[in-house]
Amino acid sequence: MKSVLAALGLVAATLPAHASLIPVNVPEISALDGAAALAVVAAVVLLVWERRRAA
């Protein structure tokens, strides 16, 4: 978990360096797709939490 947070910190620290890049078009995400993505993230978090609690 610490390595994930460190990686996120590294990405956040380098974002201003890439601000001058040319923006690209990205597809929009529907509400259903967003809800499905959040459900996947929640399921992974709960699985990790349950495995740590059981260990």
ZADRENVO-665180 format. One record per residue: x, y, z negated of N, C-alpha, C, O in turn; residue in three letters. Coordinates in pm, whole numbers, plus 32768, in hexadecimal, padded with zeros to 4 digits. Layout:
XYZXYZXYZXYZALA ...
END
This chain:
80527F8980008000800080008057807E8000803780E08042MET 80C4807A7FB6811C80EE7FB2815A8109803A816D817D8060LYS 8179809E808581B480B38109814E80EF816A8173813E81C1SER 80CF80CC815A8067810681AF805A819A8191805081EB81EDVAL 805A81BF81128050824B80ED80CB8299811D80BF830C8148LEU 813F825B811581B8829D814481B282B281DB81DC831B820DALA 817F825082248172825D82B5810F82CB82D8812883198335ALA 80A082D38290803E833D82A8807A83C7828B805F842782D2LEU 80CA83CE8223810D844C8203816E84758270817984EB8290GLY 81B4841482A782118430831481C78462839081F384C083D1LEU 8158842383AF8109844E842280D384DA840C80D7852E8466VAL 80A084F5839580698579837680D785E4837B80BD865683A2ALA 814F85BF835581BC8620835681E9864283E4821E86AF83FBALA 81D585E784428203860084CB81968639852581B2865C8597THR 811B864384F580AF8675854980C88704857D80B0871C85F3LEU 80F68762852C810D87E88562817587EB85D2817288438628PRO 81D0878D85D382378788863A81FB876586C282328788872AALA 8189872086C2814A86F6873E80D687528765808C873287C2HIS 80C687C1872280568819873D8061885C87C67FFC888787FDALA 80D9886487FD80EA88A8887E80D0884B88F480D888778966SER 80B187CC88DD80958770894A80138794898E7FBA87D08951LEU 800887708A0C7F8F878D8A587F1E87338A267F3086B98A1EILE 7EAA876C8A057E3C871989D47E0686BF8A447E0986E38ABAPRO 7DD6864C8A1E7D9E85EF8A7D7D0B85D68A5C7CE085EC89EBVAL 7CC185AA8ABF7C3685888AA87C2E85018A627C7284A28A88ASN 7BDA84FB89FD7BC5847E89B47B31845E89B77ADE84B989BAVAL 7B0E83E089B67A8083BE89B87A3E83E089337A7B83D888C8PRO 79C08407893B7977842488C1794D83A2887F7940833B88C2GLU 793783A687FE790D833087B4787D83458788785A83AE8753ILE 782B82E0879E779F82EC8778779082D586E277EC82A6869FSER 771C82F886AF770282E5861F7706825185FA7737822E858FALA 76D581FC865276D6816C8637776581378633778780E785DCLEU 77B881638690784481388690788E816C861478E0812485DBASP 787081E685EC78AF821E8574788681D184F778D981B584A1GLY 780681B084EE77D68162847B781580D7847A783780A4840FALA 7824809A84EE7862801784F678F5801D84CC79267FC48488ALA 793A808784F579C6809684CE79D380A884377A2B806D83F8ALA 797A80F883FD797D810A836B795D808883237996806C82B9LEU 79028038835A78E17FB7831D79597F59831F79707F0F82BFALA 79A57F5B838B7A1D7F0783937A847F33832C7ABF7EDF82E7VAL 7A997FB383217AF97FE782BE7ACB7FC482317B1C7F9981DEVAL 7A4B7FD582157A167FB481907A257F1F81727A477EFA8102ALA 7A0D7ECA81D67A1B7E3981C17AAC7E1481A27AC57DC2814AALA 7B0A7E5081E87B987E3381CE7BBF7E6381437C067E1C80FBVAL 7B927ED9811C7BB27F0D80977B787EB2802B7BBC7E937FC9VAL 7AFB7E87803D7ABF7E2F7FDA7B037DA77FD37B127D6E7F67LEU 7B2E7D7280467B757CF280457BFB7CFE7FFB7C1E7CA77FACLEU 7C437D6780157CC37D7C7FD07CAB7D8F7F3B7CF57D587EEAVAL 7C467DDC7F177C287DF37E8A7C027D707E447C2D7D567DD4TRP 7BB07D1F7E887B867C9F7E4C7BFB7C407E3C7C047BF97DD8GLU 7C547C3D7E9E7CC97BE37E947D247C0E7E227D5A7BBA7DDAARG 7D367C917E107D8A7CC07DA17D4A7CA47D1B7D8F7C847CBAARG 7CC57CB07D157C7E7C987C977C837C047C717C8C7BE27BFBARG 7C7C7BAC7CD57C7C7B1D7CBC7D097AE97C9B7D167A807C5BALA 7D6F7B2F7CC57DF87AFF7CB27E297B117C247E9A7AEE7C05ALA 
END
